[in-house]
Amino acid sequence: MSARDQVLGAIRRSLKRGALSGEARAAVEAHLREHPVNIVPARTAGTHEDRVRLLEQWAAFNHATTARVVAADVPGAVSDYLASNNLPARVVMAPDPALDHYDWNSRPMLERRRGLPEDADRVTVTGALAGVAETGTLVFASGPEHPTSLNLLPETHVVVLREADVVGPLEEVFTRLRARYGEGVMPRTVNTVTGPSRTGDVEQQLELGAHGPRRLHILIVRD
């Protein structure tokens, strides 16, 4: 018996249910293979441009900032954002080959280091698996090219998101995960991030940066 069957069996016993019959098990397996989609909000319909605008709208609602750029302007947009927020021109960058498509050498004053963030790092630059227009959420899949700590430790997170990676509802993210990693396979961690970290626990006063970055800036790169 697999570990999965042991866990599911324990759940069924706690619910005072017997073992799945052959017919019931086949029905469950068929349901899982079909990946049915539940109710999808109507606001995610429309053209791809509509979805990009919706992402921008919900990102702003959740205290993130966005800018649309062409690929050639990505390094300059990062430098300008740092300067406008009085941040050092120094970043720790995800070791993601997709970020190599941008001419970072065009901004020689921008110091870059690839790898894991350290306590002294104030700004991180990463890509993203997807941006979800439905909620303004960014999705990050962990791996050697994207350590999860890059999403959490530095106080400012700059995300380079391709327009092509903007999807409508969250369900489309799981379609992308299956396409990238294979059926039934997932990365160790999938983080969904909606705006900068914040809390209202103390007297219902909103505080940014409670458990992660206090700034989230999304560069949406035109295809």
mmCIF file of the C-alpha atoms, coordinates in Angstrom:
data_MODEL
# 
_entry.id   MODEL 
# 
loop_
_atom_site.group_PDB 
_atom_site.id 
_atom_site.type_symbol 
_atom_site.label_atom_id 
_atom_site.label_alt_id 
_atom_site.label_comp_id 
_atom_site.label_asym_id 
_atom_site.label_entity_id 
_atom_site.label_seq_id 
_atom_site.pdbx_PDB_ins_code 
_atom_site.Cartn_x 
_atom_site.Cartn_y 
_atom_site.Cartn_z 
_atom_site.occupancy 
_atom_site.B_iso_or_equiv 
_atom_site.pdbx_formal_charge 
_atom_site.auth_seq_id 
_atom_site.auth_comp_id 
_atom_site.auth_asym_id 
_atom_site.auth_atom_id 
_atom_site.pdbx_PDB_model_num 
ATOM 1   C CA . MET A 1 1   ? 0.000   0.000  0.000   1.00 0.00 ? 1   MET A CA 1 
ATOM 2   C CA . SER A 1 2   ? 1.355   3.403  -0.986  1.00 0.00 ? 2   SER A CA 1 
ATOM 3   C CA . ALA A 1 3   ? 1.724   6.312  1.437   1.00 0.00 ? 3   ALA A CA 1 
ATOM 4   C CA . ARG A 1 4   ? -1.064  8.071  -0.465  1.00 0.00 ? 4   ARG A CA 1 
ATOM 5   C CA . ASP A 1 5   ? -3.424  5.128  0.035   1.00 0.00 ? 5   ASP A CA 1 
ATOM 6   C CA . GLN A 1 6   ? -2.512  4.984  3.731   1.00 0.00 ? 6   GLN A CA 1 
ATOM 7   C CA . VAL A 1 7   ? -3.356  8.662  4.228   1.00 0.00 ? 7   VAL A CA 1 
ATOM 8   C CA . LEU A 1 8   ? -6.621  8.450  2.297   1.00 0.00 ? 8   LEU A CA 1 
ATOM 9   C CA . GLY A 1 9   ? -7.539  5.253  4.127   1.00 0.00 ? 9   GLY A CA 1 
ATOM 10  C CA . ALA A 1 10  ? -6.976  6.924  7.496   1.00 0.00 ? 10  ALA A CA 1 
ATOM 11  C CA . ILE A 1 11  ? -9.222  9.817  6.449   1.00 0.00 ? 11  ILE A CA 1 
ATOM 12  C CA . ARG A 1 12  ? -11.980 7.446  5.359   1.00 0.00 ? 12  ARG A CA 1 
ATOM 13  C CA . ARG A 1 13  ? -11.760 5.503  8.632   1.00 0.00 ? 13  ARG A CA 1 
ATOM 14  C CA . SER A 1 14  ? -12.018 8.736  10.647  1.00 0.00 ? 14  SER A CA 1 
ATOM 15  C CA . LEU A 1 15  ? -15.186 9.534  8.689   1.00 0.00 ? 15  LEU A CA 1 
ATOM 16  C CA . LYS A 1 16  ? -16.463 6.006  9.411   1.00 0.00 ? 16  LYS A CA 1 
ATOM 17  C CA . ARG A 1 17  ? -16.457 5.095  5.753   1.00 0.00 ? 17  ARG A CA 1 
ATOM 18  C CA . GLY A 1 18  ? -15.350 1.802  4.320   1.00 0.00 ? 18  GLY A CA 1 
ATOM 19  C CA . ALA A 1 19  ? -12.711 1.223  1.679   1.00 0.00 ? 19  ALA A CA 1 
ATOM 20  C CA . LEU A 1 20  ? -13.409 2.526  -1.806  1.00 0.00 ? 20  LEU A CA 1 
ATOM 21  C CA . SER A 1 21  ? -14.976 -0.081 -4.040  1.00 0.00 ? 21  SER A CA 1 
ATOM 22  C CA . GLY A 1 22  ? -13.491 -0.745 -7.429  1.00 0.00 ? 22  GLY A CA 1 
ATOM 23  C CA . GLU A 1 23  ? -16.248 1.188  -9.178  1.00 0.00 ? 23  GLU A CA 1 
ATOM 24  C CA . ALA A 1 24  ? -16.046 4.164  -6.812  1.00 0.00 ? 24  ALA A CA 1 
ATOM 25  C CA . ARG A 1 25  ? -12.258 4.270  -7.060  1.00 0.00 ? 25  ARG A CA 1 
ATOM 26  C CA . ALA A 1 26  ? -12.463 4.246  -10.869 1.00 0.00 ? 26  ALA A CA 1 
ATOM 27  C CA . ALA A 1 27  ? -14.929 7.155  -10.770 1.00 0.00 ? 27  ALA A CA 1 
ATOM 28  C CA . VAL A 1 28  ? -12.624 9.164  -8.508  1.00 0.00 ? 28  VAL A CA 1 
ATOM 29  C CA . GLU A 1 29  ? -9.573  8.482  -10.678 1.00 0.00 ? 29  GLU A CA 1 
ATOM 30  C CA . ALA A 1 30  ? -11.507 9.493  -13.811 1.00 0.00 ? 30  ALA A CA 1 
ATOM 31  C CA . HIS A 1 31  ? -12.619 12.721 -12.127 1.00 0.00 ? 31  HIS A CA 1 
ATOM 32  C CA . LEU A 1 32  ? -9.021  13.567 -11.200 1.00 0.00 ? 32  LEU A CA 1 
ATOM 33  C CA . ARG A 1 33  ? -7.760  12.859 -14.722 1.00 0.00 ? 33  ARG A CA 1 
ATOM 34  C CA . GLU A 1 34  ? -10.303 15.243 -16.250 1.00 0.00 ? 34  GLU A CA 1 
ATOM 35  C CA . HIS A 1 35  ? -9.179  18.249 -14.143 1.00 0.00 ? 35  HIS A CA 1 
ATOM 36  C CA . PRO A 1 36  ? -12.690 19.768 -14.036 1.00 0.00 ? 36  PRO A CA 1 
ATOM 37  C CA . VAL A 1 37  ? -12.912 23.543 -13.697 1.00 0.00 ? 37  VAL A CA 1 
ATOM 38  C CA . ASN A 1 38  ? -15.338 25.056 -11.223 1.00 0.00 ? 38  ASN A CA 1 
ATOM 39  C CA . ILE A 1 39  ? -17.091 28.434 -11.482 1.00 0.00 ? 39  ILE A CA 1 
ATOM 40  C CA . VAL A 1 40  ? -14.836 31.040 -13.133 1.00 0.00 ? 40  VAL A CA 1 
ATOM 41  C CA . PRO A 1 41  ? -15.573 34.751 -12.540 1.00 0.00 ? 41  PRO A CA 1 
ATOM 42  C CA . ALA A 1 42  ? -16.873 36.493 -15.659 1.00 0.00 ? 42  ALA A CA 1 
ATOM 43  C CA . ARG A 1 43  ? -14.375 39.317 -15.211 1.00 0.00 ? 43  ARG A CA 1 
ATOM 44  C CA . THR A 1 44  ? -11.580 37.033 -16.435 1.00 0.00 ? 44  THR A CA 1 
ATOM 45  C CA . ALA A 1 45  ? -13.189 36.768 -19.869 1.00 0.00 ? 45  ALA A CA 1 
ATOM 46  C CA . GLY A 1 46  ? -12.270 39.065 -22.735 1.00 0.00 ? 46  GLY A CA 1 
ATOM 47  C CA . THR A 1 47  ? -9.102  39.663 -24.715 1.00 0.00 ? 47  THR A CA 1 
ATOM 48  C CA . HIS A 1 48  ? -5.600  39.144 -23.435 1.00 0.00 ? 48  HIS A CA 1 
ATOM 49  C CA . GLU A 1 49  ? -5.223  42.930 -23.206 1.00 0.00 ? 49  GLU A CA 1 
ATOM 50  C CA . ASP A 1 50  ? -8.318  42.977 -20.979 1.00 0.00 ? 50  ASP A CA 1 
ATOM 51  C CA . ARG A 1 51  ? -6.633  40.458 -18.700 1.00 0.00 ? 51  ARG A CA 1 
ATOM 52  C CA . VAL A 1 52  ? -3.433  42.475 -18.476 1.00 0.00 ? 52  VAL A CA 1 
ATOM 53  C CA . ARG A 1 53  ? -5.420  45.571 -17.520 1.00 0.00 ? 53  ARG A CA 1 
ATOM 54  C CA . LEU A 1 54  ? -7.348  43.544 -14.939 1.00 0.00 ? 54  LEU A CA 1 
ATOM 55  C CA . LEU A 1 55  ? -4.072  42.327 -13.441 1.00 0.00 ? 55  LEU A CA 1 
ATOM 56  C CA . GLU A 1 56  ? -2.878  45.926 -13.170 1.00 0.00 ? 56  GLU A CA 1 
ATOM 57  C CA . GLN A 1 57  ? -6.152  46.952 -11.536 1.00 0.00 ? 57  GLN A CA 1 
ATOM 58  C CA . TRP A 1 58  ? -6.090  44.248 -8.883  1.00 0.00 ? 58  TRP A CA 1 
ATOM 59  C CA . ALA A 1 59  ? -2.361  44.649 -8.251  1.00 0.00 ? 59  ALA A CA 1 
ATOM 60  C CA . ALA A 1 60  ? -2.960  48.325 -7.455  1.00 0.00 ? 60  ALA A CA 1 
ATOM 61  C CA . PHE A 1 61  ? -5.922  47.411 -5.254  1.00 0.00 ? 61  PHE A CA 1 
ATOM 62  C CA . ASN A 1 62  ? -3.583  45.141 -3.271  1.00 0.00 ? 62  ASN A CA 1 
ATOM 63  C CA . HIS A 1 63  ? -0.896  47.850 -2.829  1.00 0.00 ? 63  HIS A CA 1 
ATOM 64  C CA . ALA A 1 64  ? 1.482   46.618 -5.548  1.00 0.00 ? 64  ALA A CA 1 
ATOM 65  C CA . THR A 1 65  ? 2.773   48.846 -8.349  1.00 0.00 ? 65  THR A CA 1 
ATOM 66  C CA . THR A 1 66  ? 3.077   47.989 -12.031 1.00 0.00 ? 66  THR A CA 1 
ATOM 67  C CA . ALA A 1 67  ? 4.732   49.313 -15.167 1.00 0.00 ? 67  ALA A CA 1 
ATOM 68  C CA . ARG A 1 68  ? 4.578   48.137 -18.762 1.00 0.00 ? 68  ARG A CA 1 
ATOM 69  C CA . VAL A 1 69  ? 7.891   47.988 -20.569 1.00 0.00 ? 69  VAL A CA 1 
ATOM 70  C CA . VAL A 1 70  ? 9.515   46.462 -23.613 1.00 0.00 ? 70  VAL A CA 1 
ATOM 71  C CA . ALA A 1 71  ? 12.283  43.930 -23.109 1.00 0.00 ? 71  ALA A CA 1 
ATOM 72  C CA . ALA A 1 72  ? 15.052  46.417 -23.938 1.00 0.00 ? 72  ALA A CA 1 
ATOM 73  C CA . ASP A 1 73  ? 13.867  48.726 -21.153 1.00 0.00 ? 73  ASP A CA 1 
ATOM 74  C CA . VAL A 1 74  ? 13.728  46.182 -18.306 1.00 0.00 ? 74  VAL A CA 1 
ATOM 75  C CA . PRO A 1 75  ? 17.168  46.979 -16.789 1.00 0.00 ? 75  PRO A CA 1 
ATOM 76  C CA . GLY A 1 76  ? 16.480  50.712 -16.989 1.00 0.00 ? 76  GLY A CA 1 
ATOM 77  C CA . ALA A 1 77  ? 13.033  50.275 -15.441 1.00 0.00 ? 77  ALA A CA 1 
ATOM 78  C CA . VAL A 1 78  ? 14.569  48.392 -12.498 1.00 0.00 ? 78  VAL A CA 1 
ATOM 79  C CA . SER A 1 79  ? 17.221  51.097 -11.994 1.00 0.00 ? 79  SER A CA 1 
ATOM 80  C CA . ASP A 1 80  ? 14.681  53.909 -12.255 1.00 0.00 ? 80  ASP A CA 1 
ATOM 81  C CA . TYR A 1 81  ? 12.351  52.233 -9.758  1.00 0.00 ? 81  TYR A CA 1 
ATOM 82  C CA . LEU A 1 82  ? 15.174  51.854 -7.236  1.00 0.00 ? 82  LEU A CA 1 
ATOM 83  C CA . ALA A 1 83  ? 16.223  55.462 -7.663  1.00 0.00 ? 83  ALA A CA 1 
ATOM 84  C CA . SER A 1 84  ? 12.648  56.765 -7.323  1.00 0.00 ? 84  SER A CA 1 
ATOM 85  C CA . ASN A 1 85  ? 12.279  54.923 -4.011  1.00 0.00 ? 85  ASN A CA 1 
ATOM 86  C CA . ASN A 1 86  ? 15.709  55.943 -2.649  1.00 0.00 ? 86  ASN A CA 1 
ATOM 87  C CA . LEU A 1 87  ? 16.876  52.342 -2.742  1.00 0.00 ? 87  LEU A CA 1 
ATOM 88  C CA . PRO A 1 88  ? 20.469  51.269 -3.398  1.00 0.00 ? 88  PRO A CA 1 
ATOM 89  C CA . ALA A 1 89  ? 21.360  50.310 -6.965  1.00 0.00 ? 89  ALA A CA 1 
ATOM 90  C CA . ARG A 1 90  ? 22.145  46.802 -5.796  1.00 0.00 ? 90  ARG A CA 1 
ATOM 91  C CA . VAL A 1 91  ? 19.995  43.691 -6.196  1.00 0.00 ? 91  VAL A CA 1 
ATOM 92  C CA . VAL A 1 92  ? 20.106  39.971 -5.625  1.00 0.00 ? 92  VAL A CA 1 
ATOM 93  C CA . MET A 1 93  ? 18.706  38.248 -8.696  1.00 0.00 ? 93  MET A CA 1 
ATOM 94  C CA . ALA A 1 94  ? 17.210  34.824 -9.242  1.00 0.00 ? 94  ALA A CA 1 
ATOM 95  C CA . PRO A 1 95  ? 19.577  32.490 -11.135 1.00 0.00 ? 95  PRO A CA 1 
ATOM 96  C CA . ASP A 1 96  ? 16.852  32.158 -13.749 1.00 0.00 ? 96  ASP A CA 1 
ATOM 97  C CA . PRO A 1 97  ? 18.015  31.762 -17.379 1.00 0.00 ? 97  PRO A CA 1 
ATOM 98  C CA . ALA A 1 98  ? 14.880  33.647 -18.484 1.00 0.00 ? 98  ALA A CA 1 
ATOM 99  C CA . LEU A 1 99  ? 16.328  36.805 -16.912 1.00 0.00 ? 99  LEU A CA 1 
ATOM 100 C CA . ASP A 1 100 ? 19.379  36.504 -19.167 1.00 0.00 ? 100 ASP A CA 1 
ATOM 101 C CA . HIS A 1 101 ? 17.257  37.710 -22.092 1.00 0.00 ? 101 HIS A CA 1 
ATOM 102 C CA . TYR A 1 102 ? 17.590  41.285 -20.801 1.00 0.00 ? 102 TYR A CA 1 
ATOM 103 C CA . ASP A 1 103 ? 20.674  43.443 -21.348 1.00 0.00 ? 103 ASP A CA 1 
ATOM 104 C CA . TRP A 1 104 ? 21.649  44.107 -17.749 1.00 0.00 ? 104 TRP A CA 1 
ATOM 105 C CA . ASN A 1 105 ? 25.054  45.367 -18.863 1.00 0.00 ? 105 ASN A CA 1 
ATOM 106 C CA . SER A 1 106 ? 23.294  48.417 -20.292 1.00 0.00 ? 106 SER A CA 1 
ATOM 107 C CA . ARG A 1 107 ? 23.047  49.632 -16.688 1.00 0.00 ? 107 ARG A CA 1 
ATOM 108 C CA . PRO A 1 108 ? 26.608  49.217 -15.385 1.00 0.00 ? 108 PRO A CA 1 
ATOM 109 C CA . MET A 1 109 ? 25.825  51.106 -12.176 1.00 0.00 ? 109 MET A CA 1 
ATOM 110 C CA . LEU A 1 110 ? 23.277  48.474 -11.167 1.00 0.00 ? 110 LEU A CA 1 
ATOM 111 C CA . GLU A 1 111 ? 25.097  45.917 -9.009  1.00 0.00 ? 111 GLU A CA 1 
ATOM 112 C CA . ARG A 1 112 ? 23.796  42.387 -9.439  1.00 0.00 ? 112 ARG A CA 1 
ATOM 113 C CA . ARG A 1 113 ? 24.423  39.155 -7.593  1.00 0.00 ? 113 ARG A CA 1 
ATOM 114 C CA . ARG A 1 114 ? 22.819  35.828 -8.497  1.00 0.00 ? 114 ARG A CA 1 
ATOM 115 C CA . GLY A 1 115 ? 21.759  33.377 -5.809  1.00 0.00 ? 115 GLY A CA 1 
ATOM 116 C CA . LEU A 1 116 ? 20.220  33.272 -2.352  1.00 0.00 ? 116 LEU A CA 1 
ATOM 117 C CA . PRO A 1 117 ? 19.355  36.494 -0.506  1.00 0.00 ? 117 PRO A CA 1 
ATOM 118 C CA . GLU A 1 118 ? 21.251  37.506 2.610   1.00 0.00 ? 118 GLU A CA 1 
ATOM 119 C CA . ASP A 1 119 ? 20.167  39.646 5.545   1.00 0.00 ? 119 ASP A CA 1 
ATOM 120 C CA . ALA A 1 120 ? 21.804  42.744 4.060   1.00 0.00 ? 120 ALA A CA 1 
ATOM 121 C CA . ASP A 1 121 ? 20.004  42.425 0.703   1.00 0.00 ? 121 ASP A CA 1 
ATOM 122 C CA . ARG A 1 122 ? 17.229  44.981 0.349   1.00 0.00 ? 122 ARG A CA 1 
ATOM 123 C CA . VAL A 1 123 ? 16.034  44.300 -3.208  1.00 0.00 ? 123 VAL A CA 1 
ATOM 124 C CA . THR A 1 124 ? 15.394  41.108 -5.140  1.00 0.00 ? 124 THR A CA 1 
ATOM 125 C CA . VAL A 1 125 ? 14.613  40.664 -8.847  1.00 0.00 ? 125 VAL A CA 1 
ATOM 126 C CA . THR A 1 126 ? 12.876  37.513 -10.063 1.00 0.00 ? 126 THR A CA 1 
ATOM 127 C CA . GLY A 1 127 ? 10.641  36.241 -12.806 1.00 0.00 ? 127 GLY A CA 1 
ATOM 128 C CA . ALA A 1 128 ? 7.277   34.559 -12.219 1.00 0.00 ? 128 ALA A CA 1 
ATOM 129 C CA . LEU A 1 129 ? 5.496   31.468 -13.447 1.00 0.00 ? 129 LEU A CA 1 
ATOM 130 C CA . ALA A 1 130 ? 2.312   33.456 -14.034 1.00 0.00 ? 130 ALA A CA 1 
ATOM 131 C CA . GLY A 1 131 ? 0.274   36.507 -13.144 1.00 0.00 ? 131 GLY A CA 1 
ATOM 132 C CA . VAL A 1 132 ? -3.404  35.903 -12.359 1.00 0.00 ? 132 VAL A CA 1 
ATOM 133 C CA . ALA A 1 133 ? -5.664  38.643 -13.684 1.00 0.00 ? 133 ALA A CA 1 
ATOM 134 C CA . GLU A 1 134 ? -8.598  37.481 -11.551 1.00 0.00 ? 134 GLU A CA 1 
ATOM 135 C CA . THR A 1 135 ? -6.954  38.653 -8.314  1.00 0.00 ? 135 THR A CA 1 
ATOM 136 C CA . GLY A 1 136 ? -3.691  40.417 -9.230  1.00 0.00 ? 136 GLY A CA 1 
ATOM 137 C CA . THR A 1 137 ? -1.787  37.426 -7.863  1.00 0.00 ? 137 THR A CA 1 
ATOM 138 C CA . LEU A 1 138 ? 1.723   36.367 -8.855  1.00 0.00 ? 138 LEU A CA 1 
ATOM 139 C CA . VAL A 1 139 ? 2.679   32.690 -8.877  1.00 0.00 ? 139 VAL A CA 1 
ATOM 140 C CA . PHE A 1 140 ? 6.210   31.470 -8.175  1.00 0.00 ? 140 PHE A CA 1 
ATOM 141 C CA . ALA A 1 141 ? 7.441   27.882 -8.528  1.00 0.00 ? 141 ALA A CA 1 
ATOM 142 C CA . SER A 1 142 ? 10.466  26.976 -6.431  1.00 0.00 ? 142 SER A CA 1 
ATOM 143 C CA . GLY A 1 143 ? 13.557  25.372 -7.929  1.00 0.00 ? 143 GLY A CA 1 
ATOM 144 C CA . PRO A 1 144 ? 17.279  25.898 -8.467  1.00 0.00 ? 144 PRO A CA 1 
ATOM 145 C CA . GLU A 1 145 ? 16.497  28.864 -10.740 1.00 0.00 ? 145 GLU A CA 1 
ATOM 146 C CA . HIS A 1 146 ? 14.094  30.425 -8.226  1.00 0.00 ? 146 HIS A CA 1 
ATOM 147 C CA . PRO A 1 147 ? 14.808  29.855 -4.507  1.00 0.00 ? 147 PRO A CA 1 
ATOM 148 C CA . THR A 1 148 ? 11.697  30.613 -2.459  1.00 0.00 ? 148 THR A CA 1 
ATOM 149 C CA . SER A 1 149 ? 13.578  32.881 -0.054  1.00 0.00 ? 149 SER A CA 1 
ATOM 150 C CA . LEU A 1 150 ? 13.896  35.453 -2.858  1.00 0.00 ? 150 LEU A CA 1 
ATOM 151 C CA . ASN A 1 151 ? 10.139  36.045 -2.532  1.00 0.00 ? 151 ASN A CA 1 
ATOM 152 C CA . LEU A 1 152 ? 10.258  36.547 1.216   1.00 0.00 ? 152 LEU A CA 1 
ATOM 153 C CA . LEU A 1 153 ? 13.464  37.982 2.677   1.00 0.00 ? 153 LEU A CA 1 
ATOM 154 C CA . PRO A 1 154 ? 14.323  41.328 0.996   1.00 0.00 ? 154 PRO A CA 1 
ATOM 155 C CA . GLU A 1 155 ? 12.002  44.233 1.742   1.00 0.00 ? 155 GLU A CA 1 
ATOM 156 C CA . THR A 1 156 ? 11.527  45.083 -1.951  1.00 0.00 ? 156 THR A CA 1 
ATOM 157 C CA . HIS A 1 157 ? 10.596  42.533 -4.616  1.00 0.00 ? 157 HIS A CA 1 
ATOM 158 C CA . VAL A 1 158 ? 10.752  43.470 -8.292  1.00 0.00 ? 158 VAL A CA 1 
ATOM 159 C CA . VAL A 1 159 ? 9.093   40.917 -10.572 1.00 0.00 ? 159 VAL A CA 1 
ATOM 160 C CA . VAL A 1 160 ? 9.699   40.694 -14.313 1.00 0.00 ? 160 VAL A CA 1 
ATOM 161 C CA . LEU A 1 161 ? 6.490   39.229 -15.757 1.00 0.00 ? 161 LEU A CA 1 
ATOM 162 C CA . ARG A 1 162 ? 6.007   38.563 -19.457 1.00 0.00 ? 162 ARG A CA 1 
ATOM 163 C CA . GLU A 1 163 ? 2.632   39.573 -20.888 1.00 0.00 ? 163 GLU A CA 1 
ATOM 164 C CA . ALA A 1 164 ? 2.351   36.047 -22.287 1.00 0.00 ? 164 ALA A CA 1 
ATOM 165 C CA . ASP A 1 165 ? 2.394   34.710 -18.732 1.00 0.00 ? 165 ASP A CA 1 
ATOM 166 C CA . VAL A 1 166 ? -0.695  36.663 -17.659 1.00 0.00 ? 166 VAL A CA 1 
ATOM 167 C CA . VAL A 1 167 ? -3.613  34.252 -17.281 1.00 0.00 ? 167 VAL A CA 1 
ATOM 168 C CA . GLY A 1 168 ? -7.264  34.837 -16.433 1.00 0.00 ? 168 GLY A CA 1 
ATOM 169 C CA . PRO A 1 169 ? -8.416  32.652 -13.516 1.00 0.00 ? 169 PRO A CA 1 
ATOM 170 C CA . LEU A 1 170 ? -6.233  30.747 -11.060 1.00 0.00 ? 170 LEU A CA 1 
ATOM 171 C CA . GLU A 1 171 ? -7.277  27.440 -12.649 1.00 0.00 ? 171 GLU A CA 1 
ATOM 172 C CA . GLU A 1 172 ? -5.097  28.239 -15.673 1.00 0.00 ? 172 GLU A CA 1 
ATOM 173 C CA . VAL A 1 173 ? -2.033  28.236 -13.425 1.00 0.00 ? 173 VAL A CA 1 
ATOM 174 C CA . PHE A 1 174 ? -2.498  24.542 -12.662 1.00 0.00 ? 174 PHE A CA 1 
ATOM 175 C CA . THR A 1 175 ? -2.765  23.817 -16.381 1.00 0.00 ? 175 THR A CA 1 
ATOM 176 C CA . ARG A 1 176 ? 0.625   25.521 -16.787 1.00 0.00 ? 176 ARG A CA 1 
ATOM 177 C CA . LEU A 1 177 ? 2.112   23.589 -13.881 1.00 0.00 ? 177 LEU A CA 1 
ATOM 178 C CA . ARG A 1 178 ? 1.023   20.280 -15.412 1.00 0.00 ? 178 ARG A CA 1 
ATOM 179 C CA . ALA A 1 179 ? 2.433   21.330 -18.787 1.00 0.00 ? 179 ALA A CA 1 
ATOM 180 C CA . ARG A 1 180 ? 5.791   22.291 -17.270 1.00 0.00 ? 180 ARG A CA 1 
ATOM 181 C CA . TYR A 1 181 ? 6.336   19.524 -14.718 1.00 0.00 ? 181 TYR A CA 1 
ATOM 182 C CA . GLY A 1 182 ? 4.169   16.674 -15.981 1.00 0.00 ? 182 GLY A CA 1 
ATOM 183 C CA . GLU A 1 183 ? 0.963   15.038 -14.850 1.00 0.00 ? 183 GLU A CA 1 
ATOM 184 C CA . GLY A 1 184 ? 0.908   14.412 -11.094 1.00 0.00 ? 184 GLY A CA 1 
ATOM 185 C CA . VAL A 1 185 ? 4.215   16.218 -10.519 1.00 0.00 ? 185 VAL A CA 1 
ATOM 186 C CA . MET A 1 186 ? 4.658   19.504 -8.672  1.00 0.00 ? 186 MET A CA 1 
ATOM 187 C CA . PRO A 1 187 ? 7.622   21.646 -7.639  1.00 0.00 ? 187 PRO A CA 1 
ATOM 188 C CA . ARG A 1 188 ? 8.467   21.563 -3.951  1.00 0.00 ? 188 ARG A CA 1 
ATOM 189 C CA . THR A 1 189 ? 6.729   24.890 -3.349  1.00 0.00 ? 189 THR A CA 1 
ATOM 190 C CA . VAL A 1 190 ? 4.245   26.997 -5.294  1.00 0.00 ? 190 VAL A CA 1 
ATOM 191 C CA . ASN A 1 191 ? 3.838   30.473 -3.780  1.00 0.00 ? 191 ASN A CA 1 
ATOM 192 C CA . THR A 1 192 ? 0.875   32.678 -4.634  1.00 0.00 ? 192 THR A CA 1 
ATOM 193 C CA . VAL A 1 193 ? 1.598   36.302 -3.749  1.00 0.00 ? 193 VAL A CA 1 
ATOM 194 C CA . THR A 1 194 ? -1.034  39.032 -3.900  1.00 0.00 ? 194 THR A CA 1 
ATOM 195 C CA . GLY A 1 195 ? 0.537   42.402 -3.203  1.00 0.00 ? 195 GLY A CA 1 
ATOM 196 C CA . PRO A 1 196 ? 3.223   43.164 -0.614  1.00 0.00 ? 196 PRO A CA 1 
ATOM 197 C CA . SER A 1 197 ? 3.126   41.500 2.786   1.00 0.00 ? 197 SER A CA 1 
ATOM 198 C CA . ARG A 1 198 ? 0.678   43.216 5.126   1.00 0.00 ? 198 ARG A CA 1 
ATOM 199 C CA . THR A 1 199 ? -1.327  42.779 8.296   1.00 0.00 ? 199 THR A CA 1 
ATOM 200 C CA . GLY A 1 200 ? -4.097  44.583 10.131  1.00 0.00 ? 200 GLY A CA 1 
ATOM 201 C CA . ASP A 1 201 ? -3.862  42.577 13.353  1.00 0.00 ? 201 ASP A CA 1 
ATOM 202 C CA . VAL A 1 202 ? -2.920  45.534 15.567  1.00 0.00 ? 202 VAL A CA 1 
ATOM 203 C CA . GLU A 1 203 ? -5.920  47.860 16.026  1.00 0.00 ? 203 GLU A CA 1 
ATOM 204 C CA . GLN A 1 204 ? -6.964  47.129 12.417  1.00 0.00 ? 204 GLN A CA 1 
ATOM 205 C CA . GLN A 1 205 ? -4.231  49.462 11.147  1.00 0.00 ? 205 GLN A CA 1 
ATOM 206 C CA . LEU A 1 206 ? -2.703  48.266 7.889   1.00 0.00 ? 206 LEU A CA 1 
ATOM 207 C CA . GLU A 1 207 ? 1.036   47.635 8.160   1.00 0.00 ? 207 GLU A CA 1 
ATOM 208 C CA . LEU A 1 208 ? 3.090   46.684 5.098   1.00 0.00 ? 208 LEU A CA 1 
ATOM 209 C CA . GLY A 1 209 ? 6.082   44.369 5.292   1.00 0.00 ? 209 GLY A CA 1 
ATOM 210 C CA . ALA A 1 210 ? 4.769   42.327 8.210   1.00 0.00 ? 210 ALA A CA 1 
ATOM 211 C CA . HIS A 1 211 ? 5.944   38.901 7.036   1.00 0.00 ? 211 HIS A CA 1 
ATOM 212 C CA . GLY A 1 212 ? 7.792   39.648 3.798   1.00 0.00 ? 212 GLY A CA 1 
ATOM 213 C CA . PRO A 1 213 ? 8.450   42.443 1.293   1.00 0.00 ? 213 PRO A CA 1 
ATOM 214 C CA . ARG A 1 214 ? 6.879   45.830 1.979   1.00 0.00 ? 214 ARG A CA 1 
ATOM 215 C CA . ARG A 1 215 ? 7.111   46.743 -1.720  1.00 0.00 ? 215 ARG A CA 1 
ATOM 216 C CA . LEU A 1 216 ? 6.087   44.668 -4.736  1.00 0.00 ? 216 LEU A CA 1 
ATOM 217 C CA . HIS A 1 217 ? 6.747   46.146 -8.176  1.00 0.00 ? 217 HIS A CA 1 
ATOM 218 C CA . ILE A 1 218 ? 5.688   44.269 -11.311 1.00 0.00 ? 218 ILE A CA 1 
ATOM 219 C CA . LEU A 1 219 ? 7.321   44.982 -14.664 1.00 0.00 ? 219 LEU A CA 1 
ATOM 220 C CA . ILE A 1 220 ? 4.967   43.665 -17.334 1.00 0.00 ? 220 ILE A CA 1 
ATOM 221 C CA . VAL A 1 221 ? 7.085   42.988 -20.406 1.00 0.00 ? 221 VAL A CA 1 
ATOM 222 C CA . ARG A 1 222 ? 5.309   43.392 -23.739 1.00 0.00 ? 222 ARG A CA 1 
ATOM 223 C CA . ASP A 1 223 ? 5.606   40.432 -26.085 1.00 0.00 ? 223 ASP A CA 1 
# 
